[in-house]
Amino acid sequence: MSNIRTRVGLKIKQLREKKGWSQEQLGFEADLHRAYIGHVERGEKNLGIVNLEKICNALGIDMAEIFRK
């Protein structure tokens, strides 16, 4: 079983790609650095709740969507 950081990062990546956005575009929309988005998507960063909210708002989704399978 993969860890929560990896699962959340993969979900964010899937949702970003569904919108046709680059990591840079998501970073711009969420007011976060594109490198940070990359780290999150690869499960390398422990994503804080505030930044998760920024990403969800940028993607136009409810935060609960990140945790749905």
TASULZI-V289634 format. One record per pair of residues at least 24 apart in sequence whose C-alpha atoms are under 6 Angstrom apart, sorted by the first residue. I is the first residue (numbers start at 1). GAP is how many residues later the second one is. If there is no record, write none. Layout:
BEGIN
{{I | GAP} {I | GAP}}
END
This chain:
BEGIN
{{5 | 38} {6 | 37} {9 | 31} {9 | 32} {9 | 33} {9 | 34} {10 | 31} {13 | 28} {29 | 29} {30 | 24} {30 | 25} {30 | 28}}
END
